[in-house]
């Protein structure tokens, strides 16, 4: 049999035009159908998509046949082939849709545990790449939620402890103030001047406690306004040692410089002086007489490490992670007598406001507190 290619090739543009017209009509109908079922299951969308594709092929074929480009026999052959293809495509679409829906239901069931206190676990079976990526994001979100819940529980616990300790610490000095005021009013105080001095001392201590509470509230509310300037670490530490020297002499503690490099930092001088003062006062109060509190500062890569080492004998290992928590005291408070356990919490808040971090570890004979700050360029 001889096939004439010349006339057929010459009719190809016209055949393509008729086929495109029929396919466009079927495609438009399929697009409308997809829009109508866009809120339905993905299996329905797959079925509509397969139907629209086969409909476009069939419409193009019938359009060409209507234009008399195909014989009746050829048209029957093409329609038969399309019918068989439609059955195969439909079965494939149904299986694919069932798989996707099953994976979606498994993922939805696992996602219901989010926020309810249960742990999210991604389905073990294979899933489409999009659902697998969604499962990874849900797992990451679950980890963040779990961490947030732990932080919230720890914060609530520290707040309860803080309220209890402050209530206890306020009760004793207030009772003493009232008793001394009543003694002065009744004229039974043997040494009024001594009573006045004690009242003033208690008032100053309460004022310091209120100041710490106010400072901590500003830090936790994100309202701590910093005015960073470029300065030398050597100057900061020298001023802090000079301020703490009187307390150290009173308690018989030696303040030692164990190597302070004059590296520059960008910090708020007032707030950072408070950080060093809190660390030095804590170290001095917990170092026995004839002991030593050592201060050091050095540059490490792009950071500056300030350290205060005391002779307290060390902190129990289980308490080390809580040392900087609000209101924490442990068995031996790291704050001055009648303090509210805020000193080290304020230290951490100010340091973190400077994009730094704090740390503590035990060393032979005591513990070492570290303040790590970004080095100035």
QUIDAFEN-V945381 format. One record per residue. SS is DSSP state (~ for helix, > for strand, _ for the rest). PHI is phi in radians with two decimals (NA if undefined). PSI is psi in radians with two decimals (NA if undefined). Layout:
ss=SS phi=PHI psi=PSI
ss=SS phi=PHI psi=PSI
//
This chain:
ss=_ phi=NA psi=2.40
ss=_ phi=-1.86 psi=2.29
ss=_ phi=-1.84 psi=2.26
ss=_ phi=-1.59 psi=1.88
ss=~ phi=-1.45 psi=-0.45
ss=~ phi=-1.03 psi=-1.01
ss=~ phi=-1.06 psi=-0.64
ss=~ phi=-1.13 psi=-0.77
ss=~ phi=-1.15 psi=-0.56
ss=~ phi=-1.23 psi=-0.46
ss=~ phi=-1.56 psi=-0.06
ss=~ phi=-1.03 psi=-0.80
ss=~ phi=-1.00 psi=-0.71
ss=~ phi=-1.21 psi=-0.68
ss=~ phi=-1.07 psi=-0.78
ss=~ phi=-1.08 psi=-0.65
ss=~ phi=-1.13 psi=-0.81
ss=~ phi=-1.15 psi=-0.74
ss=~ phi=-1.11 psi=-0.71
ss=~ phi=-1.14 psi=-0.67
ss=~ phi=-1.10 psi=-0.80
ss=~ phi=-1.15 psi=-0.74
ss=~ phi=-1.15 psi=-0.64
ss=~ phi=-1.12 psi=-0.72
ss=~ phi=-1.09 psi=-0.80
ss=~ phi=-1.16 psi=-0.68
ss=~ phi=-1.11 psi=-0.68
ss=~ phi=-1.12 psi=-0.72
ss=~ phi=-1.12 psi=-0.68
ss=~ phi=-1.14 psi=-0.67
ss=~ phi=-1.11 psi=-0.72
ss=~ phi=-1.11 psi=-0.70
ss=~ phi=-1.14 psi=-0.71
ss=~ phi=-1.11 psi=-0.68
ss=~ phi=-1.12 psi=-0.62
ss=~ phi=-1.24 psi=-0.52
ss=_ phi=-1.87 psi=0.29
ss=_ phi=-1.12 psi=-0.38
ss=_ phi=-1.67 psi=0.05
ss=_ phi=-1.58 psi=-3.02
ss=_ phi=-1.14 psi=2.68
ss=~ phi=-1.13 psi=-0.47
ss=~ phi=-1.12 psi=-0.69
ss=~ phi=-1.12 psi=-0.73
ss=~ phi=-1.10 psi=-0.70
ss=~ phi=-1.10 psi=-0.73
ss=~ phi=-1.09 psi=-0.76
ss=~ phi=-1.12 psi=-0.70
ss=~ phi=-1.10 psi=-0.79
ss=~ phi=-1.09 psi=-0.76
ss=~ phi=-1.09 psi=-0.70
ss=~ phi=-1.15 psi=-0.69
ss=~ phi=-1.12 psi=-0.85
ss=~ phi=-1.17 psi=-0.62
ss=~ phi=-1.11 psi=-0.68
ss=~ phi=-1.11 psi=-0.74
ss=~ phi=-1.10 psi=-0.78
ss=~ phi=-1.18 psi=-0.70
ss=~ phi=-1.13 psi=-0.71
ss=~ phi=-1.12 psi=-0.70
ss=~ phi=-1.14 psi=-0.78
ss=~ phi=-1.14 psi=-0.59
ss=~ phi=-1.13 psi=-0.73
ss=~ phi=-1.16 psi=-0.71
ss=~ phi=-1.12 psi=-0.69
ss=~ phi=-1.08 psi=-0.55
ss=_ phi=-1.43 psi=0.11
ss=_ phi=1.27 psi=0.47
ss=_ phi=-1.59 psi=-0.22
ss=_ phi=-2.14 psi=2.51
ss=_ phi=-1.37 psi=2.92
ss=~ phi=-1.10 psi=-0.64
ss=~ phi=-1.17 psi=-0.82
ss=~ phi=-1.09 psi=-0.65
ss=~ phi=-1.12 psi=-0.71
ss=~ phi=-1.12 psi=-0.69
ss=~ phi=-1.10 psi=-0.83
ss=~ phi=-1.12 psi=-0.75
ss=~ phi=-1.12 psi=-0.68
ss=~ phi=-1.09 psi=-0.78
ss=~ phi=-1.07 psi=-0.75
ss=~ phi=-1.13 psi=-0.66
ss=~ phi=-1.11 psi=-0.80
ss=~ phi=-1.09 psi=-0.73
ss=~ phi=-1.11 psi=-0.63
ss=~ phi=-1.13 psi=-0.72
ss=~ phi=-1.11 psi=-0.82
ss=~ phi=-1.09 psi=-0.76
ss=~ phi=-1.15 psi=-0.66
ss=~ phi=-1.12 psi=-0.77
ss=~ phi=-1.09 psi=-0.76
ss=~ phi=-1.08 psi=-0.76
ss=~ phi=-1.09 psi=-0.68
ss=~ phi=-1.13 psi=-0.76
ss=~ phi=-1.13 psi=-0.75
ss=~ phi=-1.11 psi=-0.76
ss=~ phi=-1.11 psi=-0.69
ss=~ phi=-1.11 psi=-0.70
ss=~ phi=-1.13 psi=-0.81
ss=~ phi=-1.11 psi=-0.74
ss=~ phi=-1.14 psi=-0.71
ss=~ phi=-1.08 psi=-0.77
ss=~ phi=-1.12 psi=-0.68
ss=~ phi=-1.14 psi=-0.75
ss=~ phi=-1.12 psi=-0.70
ss=~ phi=-1.11 psi=-0.74
ss=~ phi=-1.18 psi=-0.68
ss=~ phi=-1.13 psi=-0.70
ss=~ phi=-1.11 psi=-0.68
ss=~ phi=-1.23 psi=-0.60
ss=~ phi=-1.22 psi=-0.39
ss=_ phi=-1.11 psi=-0.35
ss=_ phi=-1.33 psi=-0.31
ss=_ phi=-1.09 psi=2.30
ss=_ phi=1.42 psi=-0.15
ss=_ phi=-1.75 psi=0.13
ss=_ phi=1.65 psi=-0.21
ss=_ phi=-1.55 psi=2.83
ss=_ phi=-1.56 psi=2.36
ss=_ phi=-1.37 psi=2.33
ss=_ phi=-2.32 psi=2.09
ss=_ phi=-1.14 psi=2.51
ss=_ phi=-0.99 psi=2.53
ss=_ phi=-1.37 psi=-0.46
ss=_ phi=-1.25 psi=2.89
ss=_ phi=-1.18 psi=2.55
ss=_ phi=-2.39 psi=2.77
ss=_ phi=-1.01 psi=2.74
ss=~ phi=-1.01 psi=-0.67
ss=~ phi=-1.14 psi=-0.77
ss=~ phi=-1.20 psi=-0.61
ss=~ phi=-1.12 psi=-0.71
ss=~ phi=-1.13 psi=-0.70
ss=~ phi=-1.10 psi=-0.69
ss=~ phi=-1.09 psi=-0.71
ss=~ phi=-1.13 psi=-0.70
ss=~ phi=-1.15 psi=-0.68
ss=~ phi=-1.14 psi=-0.68
ss=~ phi=-1.12 psi=-0.72
ss=~ phi=-1.14 psi=-0.70
ss=~ phi=-1.12 psi=-0.68
ss=~ phi=-1.10 psi=-0.70
ss=~ phi=-1.12 psi=-0.72
ss=~ phi=-1.16 psi=-0.69
ss=~ phi=-1.12 psi=-0.72
ss=~ phi=-1.09 psi=-0.77
ss=~ phi=-1.10 psi=-0.68
ss=~ phi=-1.15 psi=-0.69
ss=~ phi=-1.12 psi=-0.70
ss=~ phi=-1.13 psi=-0.74
ss=~ phi=-1.11 psi=-0.69
ss=~ phi=-1.14 psi=-0.74
ss=~ phi=-1.13 psi=-0.73
ss=~ phi=-1.13 psi=-0.71
ss=~ phi=-1.15 psi=-0.72
ss=~ phi=-1.14 psi=-0.69
ss=~ phi=-1.12 psi=-0.75
ss=~ phi=-1.17 psi=-0.59
ss=~ phi=-1.17 psi=-0.72
ss=~ phi=-1.10 psi=-0.75
ss=~ phi=-1.10 psi=-0.71
ss=~ phi=-1.09 psi=-0.79
ss=~ phi=-1.07 psi=-0.75
ss=~ phi=-1.12 psi=-0.77
ss=~ phi=-1.22 psi=-0.69
ss=~ phi=-1.14 psi=-0.72
ss=~ phi=-1.03 psi=-0.73
ss=~ phi=-1.17 psi=-0.76
ss=~ phi=-1.22 psi=-0.50
ss=~ phi=-1.37 psi=-0.56
ss=~ phi=-1.10 psi=-0.80
ss=~ phi=-1.14 psi=-0.93
ss=~ phi=-1.14 psi=-0.59
ss=~ phi=-1.17 psi=-0.69
ss=~ phi=-1.12 psi=-0.70
ss=~ phi=-1.14 psi=-0.75
ss=~ phi=-1.06 psi=-0.74
ss=~ phi=-1.13 psi=-0.74
ss=~ phi=-1.11 psi=-0.75
ss=~ phi=-1.18 psi=-0.68
ss=~ phi=-1.11 psi=-0.72
ss=~ phi=-1.14 psi=-0.66
ss=~ phi=-1.13 psi=-0.70
ss=~ phi=-1.18 psi=-0.70
ss=~ phi=-1.14 psi=-0.66
ss=~ phi=-1.44 psi=-0.11
ss=_ phi=1.25 psi=0.42
ss=_ phi=-1.81 psi=0.04
ss=_ phi=-1.29 psi=2.15
ss=_ phi=-1.24 psi=-0.58
ss=_ phi=-2.29 psi=1.48
ss=~ phi=-1.00 psi=-0.65
ss=~ phi=-1.07 psi=-0.72
ss=~ phi=-1.14 psi=-0.68
ss=~ phi=-1.09 psi=-0.72
ss=~ phi=-1.10 psi=-0.72
ss=~ phi=-1.11 psi=-0.73
ss=~ phi=-1.17 psi=-0.69
ss=~ phi=-1.09 psi=-0.75
ss=~ phi=-1.11 psi=-0.74
ss=~ phi=-1.07 psi=-0.77
ss=~ phi=-1.12 psi=-0.68
ss=~ phi=-1.11 psi=-0.70
ss=~ phi=-1.15 psi=-0.67
ss=~ phi=-1.16 psi=-0.73
ss=~ phi=-1.14 psi=-0.66
ss=~ phi=-1.11 psi=-0.70
ss=~ phi=-1.12 psi=-0.68
ss=~ phi=-1.11 psi=-0.75
ss=~ phi=-1.13 psi=-0.67
ss=~ phi=-1.07 psi=-0.73
ss=~ phi=-1.10 psi=-0.73
ss=~ phi=-1.10 psi=-0.72
ss=~ phi=-1.14 psi=-0.76
ss=~ phi=-1.09 psi=-0.77
ss=~ phi=-1.14 psi=-0.67
ss=~ phi=-1.12 psi=-0.65
ss=~ phi=-1.14 psi=-0.71
ss=~ phi=-1.13 psi=-0.85
ss=~ phi=-1.20 psi=-0.46
ss=_ phi=-1.49 psi=-0.04
ss=_ phi=1.26 psi=0.37
ss=_ phi=-1.79 psi=0.25
ss=_ phi=-1.36 psi=1.87
ss=_ phi=-1.51 psi=2.10
ss=_ phi=-1.79 psi=2.55
ss=_ phi=-2.17 psi=1.34
ss=_ phi=-1.22 psi=2.43
ss=> phi=-2.36 psi=2.76
ss=> phi=-1.42 psi=2.19
ss=> phi=-2.61 psi=2.93
ss=> phi=-1.57 psi=2.44
ss=~ phi=-1.08 psi=-0.58
ss=~ phi=-1.05 psi=-0.75
ss=~ phi=-1.14 psi=-0.73
ss=~ phi=-1.03 psi=-0.85
ss=~ phi=-1.23 psi=-0.64
ss=~ phi=-1.07 psi=-0.77
ss=~ phi=-1.13 psi=-0.72
ss=~ phi=-1.14 psi=-0.72
ss=~ phi=-1.14 psi=-0.71
ss=~ phi=-1.09 psi=-0.67
ss=~ phi=-1.23 psi=-0.57
ss=~ phi=-1.60 psi=-0.05
ss=~ phi=-1.10 psi=-0.68
ss=~ phi=-1.10 psi=-0.78
ss=~ phi=-1.12 psi=-0.70
ss=~ phi=-1.11 psi=-0.74
ss=~ phi=-1.12 psi=-0.71
ss=~ phi=-1.05 psi=-0.63
ss=~ phi=-1.70 psi=0.05
ss=_ phi=1.23 psi=0.54
ss=_ phi=-1.88 psi=2.39
ss=> phi=-1.61 psi=2.32
ss=> phi=-1.70 psi=2.09
ss=> phi=-2.04 psi=2.47
ss=> phi=-1.70 psi=1.96
ss=> phi=-1.80 psi=0.61
ss=> phi=1.81 psi=1.70
ss=> phi=-2.08 psi=1.93
ss=_ phi=-1.45 psi=2.53
ss=_ phi=-1.48 psi=0.94
ss=_ phi=-1.43 psi=2.55
ss=> phi=-1.47 psi=2.58
ss=> phi=-2.42 psi=2.75
ss=> phi=-1.86 psi=1.71
ss=> phi=-2.45 psi=2.86
ss=_ phi=-1.42 psi=1.97
ss=~ phi=-1.03 psi=-0.69
ss=~ phi=-1.15 psi=-0.83
ss=~ phi=-1.21 psi=-0.70
ss=~ phi=-1.21 psi=-0.53
ss=~ phi=-1.11 psi=-0.63
ss=~ phi=-1.16 psi=-0.66
ss=~ phi=-1.05 psi=-0.89
ss=~ phi=-1.14 psi=-0.65
ss=~ phi=-1.11 psi=-0.77
ss=~ phi=-1.07 psi=-0.75
ss=~ phi=-1.15 psi=-0.74
ss=~ phi=-1.20 psi=-0.74
ss=~ phi=-1.09 psi=-0.77
ss=~ phi=-1.06 psi=-0.77
ss=~ phi=-1.12 psi=-0.74
ss=~ phi=-1.14 psi=-0.76
ss=~ phi=-1.17 psi=-0.41
ss=_ phi=-1.89 psi=0.19
ss=_ phi=-1.83 psi=2.23
ss=_ phi=-1.16 psi=2.82
ss=_ phi=-0.97 psi=2.55
ss=_ phi=1.23 psi=0.13
ss=_ phi=-1.53 psi=3.14
ss=> phi=-2.28 psi=2.39
ss=> phi=-1.95 psi=2.05
ss=> phi=-1.82 psi=2.38
ss=> phi=-2.06 psi=2.40
ss=> phi=-2.56 psi=2.77
ss=> phi=-2.68 psi=2.37
ss=> phi=-2.67 psi=2.85
ss=> phi=-1.71 psi=2.37
ss=> phi=-2.33 psi=1.88
ss=_ phi=0.99 psi=-2.08
ss=_ phi=-1.78 psi=0.40
ss=> phi=-2.22 psi=2.76
ss=> phi=-2.03 psi=2.23
ss=> phi=-1.92 psi=2.05
ss=> phi=-1.83 psi=2.33
ss=> phi=-2.35 psi=2.56
ss=> phi=-2.24 psi=2.07
ss=> phi=-1.96 psi=2.23
ss=_ phi=-1.99 psi=-3.08
ss=_ phi=-2.08 psi=0.74
ss=_ phi=-1.32 psi=-0.19
ss=_ phi=1.66 psi=-0.09
ss=_ phi=1.81 psi=2.81
ss=_ phi=-2.01 psi=2.40
ss=_ phi=-0.91 psi=2.44
ss=~ phi=-1.01 psi=-0.62
ss=~ phi=-1.25 psi=-0.30
ss=~ phi=-1.61 psi=-0.29
ss=~ phi=-0.98 psi=-0.74
ss=~ phi=-1.15 psi=-0.29
ss=~ phi=-1.82 psi=0.04
ss=_ phi=-1.01 psi=-0.66
ss=_ phi=-1.65 psi=0.13
ss=_ phi=-1.27 psi=2.62
ss=_ phi=-1.11 psi=2.21
ss=_ phi=1.42 psi=-0.02
ss=_ phi=-1.27 psi=2.44
ss=_ phi=-2.25 psi=-0.61
ss=_ phi=1.28 psi=-2.91
ss=_ phi=-1.30 psi=-0.48
ss=_ phi=-2.24 psi=1.84
ss=_ phi=-1.00 psi=2.42
ss=_ phi=-1.61 psi=0.37
ss=_ phi=-2.21 psi=2.82
ss=_ phi=-1.06 psi=2.83
ss=_ phi=-0.96 psi=2.42
ss=_ phi=1.17 psi=0.20
ss=_ phi=-1.30 psi=2.93
ss=_ phi=-1.79 psi=0.25
ss=_ phi=1.24 psi=0.60
ss=_ phi=-1.90 psi=-0.27
ss=~ phi=-0.98 psi=-0.91
ss=~ phi=-1.31 psi=-0.51
ss=~ phi=-1.12 psi=-0.69
ss=~ phi=-1.14 psi=-0.70
ss=~ phi=-0.99 psi=-0.88
ss=~ phi=-1.09 psi=-0.75
ss=~ phi=-1.07 psi=-0.77
ss=~ phi=-1.17 psi=-0.73
ss=~ phi=-1.13 psi=-0.77
ss=~ phi=-1.15 psi=-0.54
ss=~ phi=-1.14 psi=-0.40
ss=_ phi=-1.62 psi=0.28
ss=_ phi=1.11 psi=0.52
ss=_ phi=-1.96 psi=-2.91
ss=> phi=-2.62 psi=2.80
ss=> phi=-2.07 psi=2.81
ss=> phi=-2.78 psi=2.82
ss=> phi=-2.60 psi=2.50
ss=> phi=-2.65 psi=2.71
ss=> phi=-1.41 psi=2.49
ss=> phi=-2.27 psi=2.90
ss=_ phi=-0.96 psi=2.09
ss=_ phi=1.54 psi=-0.15
ss=> phi=-3.07 psi=-2.59
ss=> phi=-2.47 psi=2.77
ss=> phi=-2.11 psi=2.07
ss=> phi=-1.68 psi=2.35
ss=> phi=-2.15 psi=2.46
ss=> phi=-2.09 psi=2.09
ss=> phi=-1.96 psi=2.07
ss=> phi=-2.12 psi=2.65
ss=> phi=-1.14 psi=2.38
ss=> phi=-1.33 psi=2.53
ss=_ phi=-1.23 psi=2.58
ss=_ phi=-1.19 psi=NA
//
